[in-house]
Amino acid sequence: MRARDLMTRPVVTVTRETTAKHAAEVLAEHGFTALPVVDEYDCLVGIVTEADLIRDRFPRDIRYAGLPEGRTEPGATVAAVMTVPATAMSAGADLAEVGRALLDGKIRAMPIVDGERVVGILTRGDFVRAFARADTAIAASVRQHLAVYGGPDRWTVEVRDGVCRIGDQYGNERDHHVAKVIAEGIPGVVAAEVNRQEDGAESREW
């Protein structure tokens, strides 16, 4: 799968001139964790996250912590608080690479760009939702896509915990490779294998 297959679009963005208060309202309203910051051409110039918006936003309680020392005045606009530069990946990036970047970089949202223009966003939540997709729904999608390649009666499909097993009445290795690629491009499929299965043969045990 590629980033374009799972990303959220159209993506909600803000500009450098957007107030920090309004950016916080957008995050709260949509349940987002971050917003790409774009210029007048929708090109990525930064990203504003929950952490950016709440940093130094709430004063210490002097009754318990004493007088605040060295507290920075919080910025009023997105430009004053956003993270620059923003990490981004292309719409054609391998989904596994995007997921690894989210984990290794300890970030929760990845803007997806076409050149410099923002075309979508991918979050850890998107990966979780894909993984949580019902096996029956995944199997139905795989069958639908495989029906275009080889016909609806050629393949048997079983999915358990996201692992897809495909039976084929023919033993063509090239077709098996294509079927595997098709299946692994379906959201929720974590792995796929294709084996020859004679007509009437029962599926083997998991």
C-alpha positions as CSV (number, residue, x, y, z in Angstrom):
1,M,0.0,0.0,0.0
2,R,1.0,3.6,-0.6
3,A,0.3,6.7,1.5
4,R,-2.4,7.8,-0.9
5,D,-4.3,4.6,-0.1
6,L,-4.8,5.4,3.5
7,M,-4.3,9.1,3.9
8,T,-7.1,11.5,5.0
9,R,-8.2,13.9,2.3
10,P,-9.1,16.7,1.8
11,V,-6.8,17.7,4.6
12,V,-7.7,20.5,7.1
13,T,-5.0,23.1,7.2
14,V,-4.2,26.4,8.8
15,T,-2.0,29.3,7.8
16,R,0.7,31.2,9.6
17,E,-1.7,34.0,10.3
18,T,-4.3,31.7,11.9
19,T,-4.6,32.4,15.6
20,A,-3.4,29.8,18.0
21,K,-6.8,29.8,19.7
22,H,-8.6,29.0,16.4
23,A,-6.1,26.2,15.6
24,A,-6.8,24.7,19.0
25,E,-10.6,24.9,18.3
26,V,-10.1,23.1,15.0
27,L,-8.0,20.3,16.7
28,A,-10.6,19.9,19.4
29,E,-13.6,19.9,17.0
30,H,-12.2,17.3,14.6
31,G,-10.2,15.2,17.1
32,F,-6.9,15.9,15.3
33,T,-3.5,15.8,16.9
34,A,-1.8,18.2,14.4
35,L,-2.5,20.5,11.5
36,P,-0.3,21.2,8.5
37,V,0.5,24.9,8.0
38,V,0.4,26.1,4.4
39,D,1.0,29.2,2.4
40,E,-1.3,30.8,-0.2
41,Y,-0.4,28.1,-2.7
42,D,-1.1,25.2,-0.2
43,C,2.6,24.5,0.1
44,L,3.7,23.1,3.4
45,V,5.6,25.6,5.6
46,G,5.3,23.9,9.0
47,I,3.0,21.9,11.3
48,V,1.2,22.9,14.5
49,T,0.6,20.2,17.1
50,E,-1.2,19.8,20.4
51,A,2.1,20.2,22.2
52,D,2.9,23.4,20.3
53,L,-0.4,24.9,21.2
54,I,-0.4,24.1,24.9
55,R,3.2,24.9,25.6
56,D,3.4,27.8,28.2
57,R,-0.3,28.3,27.7
58,F,-1.4,27.8,31.3
59,P,0.2,29.7,34.2
60,R,1.5,28.0,37.2
61,D,-0.6,28.2,40.4
62,I,1.4,30.5,42.6
63,R,-0.4,29.2,45.7
64,Y,1.5,25.9,45.4
65,A,4.4,26.6,43.0
66,G,5.6,30.0,44.1
67,L,6.2,32.8,41.7
68,P,6.7,31.7,38.0
69,E,10.2,32.1,36.8
70,G,11.3,32.3,33.2
71,R,7.9,31.6,31.7
72,T,7.8,32.4,28.0
73,E,4.8,34.4,26.8
74,P,2.8,32.0,24.6
75,G,2.5,32.9,20.9
76,A,-0.8,34.3,19.6
77,T,-0.6,33.0,16.1
78,V,0.3,29.7,14.5
79,A,3.5,31.3,13.1
80,A,4.7,31.9,16.6
81,V,4.2,28.3,17.9
82,M,4.4,26.0,14.9
83,T,7.2,23.4,14.4
84,V,9.5,24.2,11.5
85,P,10.6,22.5,9.3
86,A,7.8,19.9,9.1
87,T,8.5,16.3,8.2
88,A,6.5,15.2,5.2
89,M,6.3,12.3,2.8
90,S,5.0,11.8,-0.7
91,A,1.7,10.3,-1.7
92,G,3.5,7.4,-3.3
93,A,5.5,6.6,-0.2
94,D,5.4,3.0,1.0
95,L,2.9,2.8,3.8
96,A,5.2,0.7,5.9
97,E,7.8,3.5,5.6
98,V,5.3,6.1,6.7
99,G,4.4,4.0,9.7
100,R,8.0,3.5,10.6
101,A,8.6,7.3,10.3
102,L,5.7,8.0,12.7
103,L,7.1,5.6,15.3
104,D,10.8,6.3,14.9
105,G,10.3,10.1,14.8
106,K,7.9,9.9,17.8
107,I,5.4,12.0,15.8
108,R,1.6,11.4,15.6
109,A,0.8,12.9,12.2
110,M,2.6,12.9,8.8
111,P,1.6,15.5,6.1
112,I,1.5,13.9,2.7
113,V,2.6,16.1,-0.2
114,D,2.7,16.2,-4.0
115,G,5.9,18.2,-4.5
116,E,5.5,20.8,-1.8
117,R,1.7,21.0,-2.0
118,V,-0.2,19.3,0.9
119,V,-2.6,16.7,-0.5
120,G,-3.4,14.6,2.7
121,I,-2.3,13.6,6.1
122,L,-1.7,10.3,7.8
123,T,-1.9,9.7,11.6
124,R,-1.2,6.8,13.9
125,G,-5.0,6.6,14.3
126,D,-5.4,5.9,10.6
127,F,-3.1,2.9,10.9
128,V,-5.0,1.7,14.0
129,R,-8.4,2.1,12.2
130,A,-7.1,0.1,9.2
131,F,-5.8,-2.7,11.5
132,A,-9.1,-2.7,13.4
133,R,-11.2,-3.2,10.2
134,A,-13.4,-6.3,10.4
135,D,-12.1,-9.4,8.8
136,T,-15.4,-9.9,7.0
137,A,-15.1,-6.5,5.4
138,I,-11.5,-7.1,4.5
139,A,-12.3,-10.4,2.8
140,A,-15.2,-8.8,0.9
141,S,-12.8,-6.1,-0.5
142,V,-10.2,-8.7,-1.5
143,R,-12.8,-10.8,-3.3
144,Q,-14.1,-7.7,-5.1
145,H,-10.7,-6.7,-6.3
146,L,-9.7,-10.3,-7.3
147,A,-12.9,-10.7,-9.3
148,V,-11.5,-8.2,-11.7
149,Y,-8.4,-10.3,-12.1
150,G,-9.3,-13.8,-13.1
151,G,-13.0,-13.7,-12.5
152,P,-15.3,-14.0,-9.4
153,D,-15.3,-17.8,-9.3
154,R,-11.6,-18.4,-9.5
155,W,-10.5,-17.4,-6.0
156,T,-11.4,-18.4,-2.4
157,V,-10.6,-15.8,0.3
158,E,-10.3,-16.2,4.1
159,V,-9.1,-13.5,6.5
160,R,-8.3,-13.9,10.1
161,D,-6.8,-11.1,12.3
162,G,-5.9,-9.3,9.0
163,V,-4.0,-12.3,7.6
164,C,-5.4,-13.2,4.2
165,R,-5.3,-16.6,2.6
166,I,-6.2,-17.0,-1.0
167,G,-7.0,-20.3,-2.8
168,D,-6.6,-20.5,-6.5
169,Q,-7.8,-23.4,-8.7
170,Y,-4.8,-22.8,-11.0
171,G,-1.1,-22.9,-10.2
172,N,0.2,-20.0,-12.2
173,E,3.0,-18.4,-10.1
174,R,2.7,-15.0,-11.9
175,D,-1.0,-14.8,-11.1
176,H,-0.4,-15.8,-7.5
177,H,2.1,-13.0,-7.2
178,V,-0.4,-10.5,-8.7
179,A,-3.1,-11.7,-6.4
180,K,-0.8,-11.3,-3.3
181,V,0.0,-7.7,-4.4
182,I,-3.7,-6.9,-4.9
183,A,-4.6,-8.4,-1.5
184,E,-1.8,-6.6,0.4
185,G,-3.0,-3.3,-1.1
186,I,-6.4,-3.6,0.7
187,P,-6.6,-1.6,4.0
188,G,-6.5,-4.0,6.9
189,V,-4.6,-6.8,5.3
190,V,-1.4,-7.3,7.2
191,A,-0.1,-10.2,5.1
192,A,-1.4,-12.4,2.3
193,E,-0.5,-15.8,0.9
194,V,-1.8,-17.5,-2.2
195,N,-1.9,-21.3,-2.7
196,R,-3.3,-23.6,-5.3
197,Q,-6.6,-25.2,-4.2
198,E,-8.4,-27.9,-6.1
199,D,-12.1,-27.5,-6.8
200,G,-14.1,-28.6,-3.8
201,A,-11.1,-28.8,-1.6
202,E,-11.7,-27.5,1.9
203,S,-9.6,-24.7,3.3
204,R,-6.7,-25.9,5.5
205,E,-6.7,-25.1,9.2
206,W,-5.2,-21.8,10.4
